[in-house]
Amino acid sequence: MPVSARSRDSKPEAGRAASSTPDVPALVARVQAGEIEAFEPLYRHHVDRVYALCLRMTGHTGRAKELTQDVFVRCWERIGSFRGDSAFGTWLHRVAVNLVLEQHRATARRERRVEPRADLENLPHVALSGTEDQRLDLEAAIQTLPPKARQVFVLHDIEGYTHDEIARFTGSAPGTMRAHLHRARQLLMKRLS
C-alpha cells in the first residue's frame, strides 16, 4: 500500500536528504541476517513503485493494494534467496510481476468454473466517473483495456519487457503477445483521441 502522507515527516530534519535514499544492499544484508526492523525502510523505499506496477497490471486500486501487500509478504518469505546478481529493486519487480500473473491465472481458472448467468445485462456495470468534457488520461484508459491486452501493454510499453520475456511469464507464444499489444495500442489510441 502506498505510504500515507501521515507517515511521512512534515518537518525537514538534519541529514534527511541522506536518509531519503537508503543503502538498499546494506538493508537487504541486515534483513537476511535476521534484523526485522531493517525491512521497513526497504518497504518504504519500494512500495510506491510496486503499487504502481500492480495498479497498471490489474486496473483496480483495491486489488492493487492487496497485491502490493502480497508482494512484500512474498519478498519477506524469499529475501533469503536474493543473491545480489541484480539490483534488489529489479528482483522485487520480478517478484511483483510474477505474483500478479499468478493471481491472474488463478482468477482465470476460478472464472472458468463459474456457471454463466443469462441475466448479465441486469448486473450493475462499472462506469468511468467524470463528464464527457473531461479528457481521459492514460492511466484511466489503461484500466479500461481487456486484462490480457492491459498486461502486455504494461509489461512491454511501460516496464520494458520483450515479447519473449512476456511470453515466458504468461506461458503464451510471442506472436500472441504481439497481437495483444497491437490490440491494446489500437484501443488506447481510440480512447485517447
N, C-alpha and C positions, 0 to 999 in steps of 0.2 A: 504494500500500500504506500502511496507517496507520503513523504514526510509532511506532516501538517505544519502550518505556519506557527502554531503554538509551540512545537518542539524546536523550532529554530530560535536562537538567541536574538533578542531585539536590540541589545546594546553591543557595539563592537568591543572586542577585548584585545589586549596586547597580545600579539602573536597569533591572532585569529587567522590571518592570511596563510600562515604556515600550516595551521590545523585544518584549513578547508580542503586541502588535498592531502589525504593521509598516505602514509607509506604502506601501500597495499601489500607488497611482498612480506614486509615485516608483520603486518596484521595477520596475514594468512599463516605464516610460520607460528605465530603465537596461538592462533586458533587450533592449528594442527597439534600443538604441544599441550592443548587442553585448557587454555585460557579462554573461558566462556565470554568474558567481558570484551574481548577483542573482536567478537563477531559483530557487535552493534555498529562500530564505525564502518566496517565493511558493508553492512546492510545499508546504512545511511548514504554511503558514497555511491552505491549501485542501484538503489531501489527505484529511482525515477526512470532510469534507462530501461530497467526490466519491466516496469509498469507500462511504459510507452510501447515497448515491443509487444507485450501481452494485449494491450488495448488495440493496437493496429492489427494484430493477427485475429483477434476474436470479434472486434467491433462492438463490444459490450462492456461497459465500465464495471458492472458488478462482477462479471466473470473474470475480467482482467485483474481486479483486486484479489479475488480468490486465487487465481493462478500465480500472481506475484508472490503471495504468501507461500503457496506450494513450492515455487521455485526456490525460495530461501530455506524452506524446510529440507528440500532435497539437497540444496547446497550444504546445509549443516550436516546432513547424513553422509554426504560423499566428499566433504572437503579433504578428508584424509587421502583420497585417490588423486587429488590435484598434485601433479608433479612439477609444475612450473615450466612445461615445454612451451607454453604460450602465456600470454598475459592472463591474469585472473579474470579480468573483465571479459575476455574472449571465451574463456572456459565457462563462465557464468552465463554468457549469452547463449552458448551452445546448450547448456542445461535448460535454459528457458525455452528455446526453440523446440527442443526435444519433448519437453513436458507439454507444451501447448499442442504439438502434433499428436502426442499420445492421448491427451484428453479429447482431441477432435476425433481420433479414430474410435475411442471408447464410446463417445457420444453417438457417432455414426452407427456403431454396432447396436447400441440400445435403440436408436430410432428405427432401425430396420426390423426390430422385433415388435414394435408398436403397431397395433392394428389401426389402419387409416379410418377416418370418420367421413361419413357422407355429407355432414353439415359444416364443413370447414369454413364456408363463406360467412357463417354466423359468429365465428370467433372474432374477438377484437384484434385489430391489426395495429402494429406499432407504426406510428407516423412521425416523420421528422417535424420537429417544432419550428415555428417561425413562419413568416409570411412569404408570399411569392416574390416580394420586392427584395428580400434579403438574399445575398449571394450564398451559395452552398460552398463551404470551404472544402479543401481537400480531405481533411480528416473525416468530416461527415460523409463525404462522397465515398471514401474507402469503406466506411462502415456499412454502406448500402450494397456493396458488392456481394455476390454469392460467396459462400465460405471458401471454396477451392480457389476461386479467382482472387479473393482477398488475400489468402495465404501466400499464393505465388507472387502476387504484386508486392506485398510487404517484404517477403524474403528476397526477391530479386531486385526490385527497383529502389527499395528503401534500405534494406540491410546489406545488399550487395552480394548475395549468394549466386552461384552459377546455376544454370538449368540442371546440370549433372548433380550438383550438391543437393538441390531441392528434390530432385528425383530420388536420390538415396534416402533423404529424410522421410519422404512420404511414401516410398515404395512404388512410385509411378514411373512411367517412361519419360525421358527428357522431352520428347515430342508432345506429350500430354501437358507437360508443364508450360511449354511454349504456347500451346493453344489456350490454356487458362490465362496466361499473361496477356496474350493478344486480346482475349475477351475482356479482361479487366481494364486494359487501356482504352478499348473502344467504349466501354460503359462509362468510364471516368470522363472521357472527352465529351461524351453526350451529356452527362450530368453537369459538367462544369461549363458547358457552352451556353 
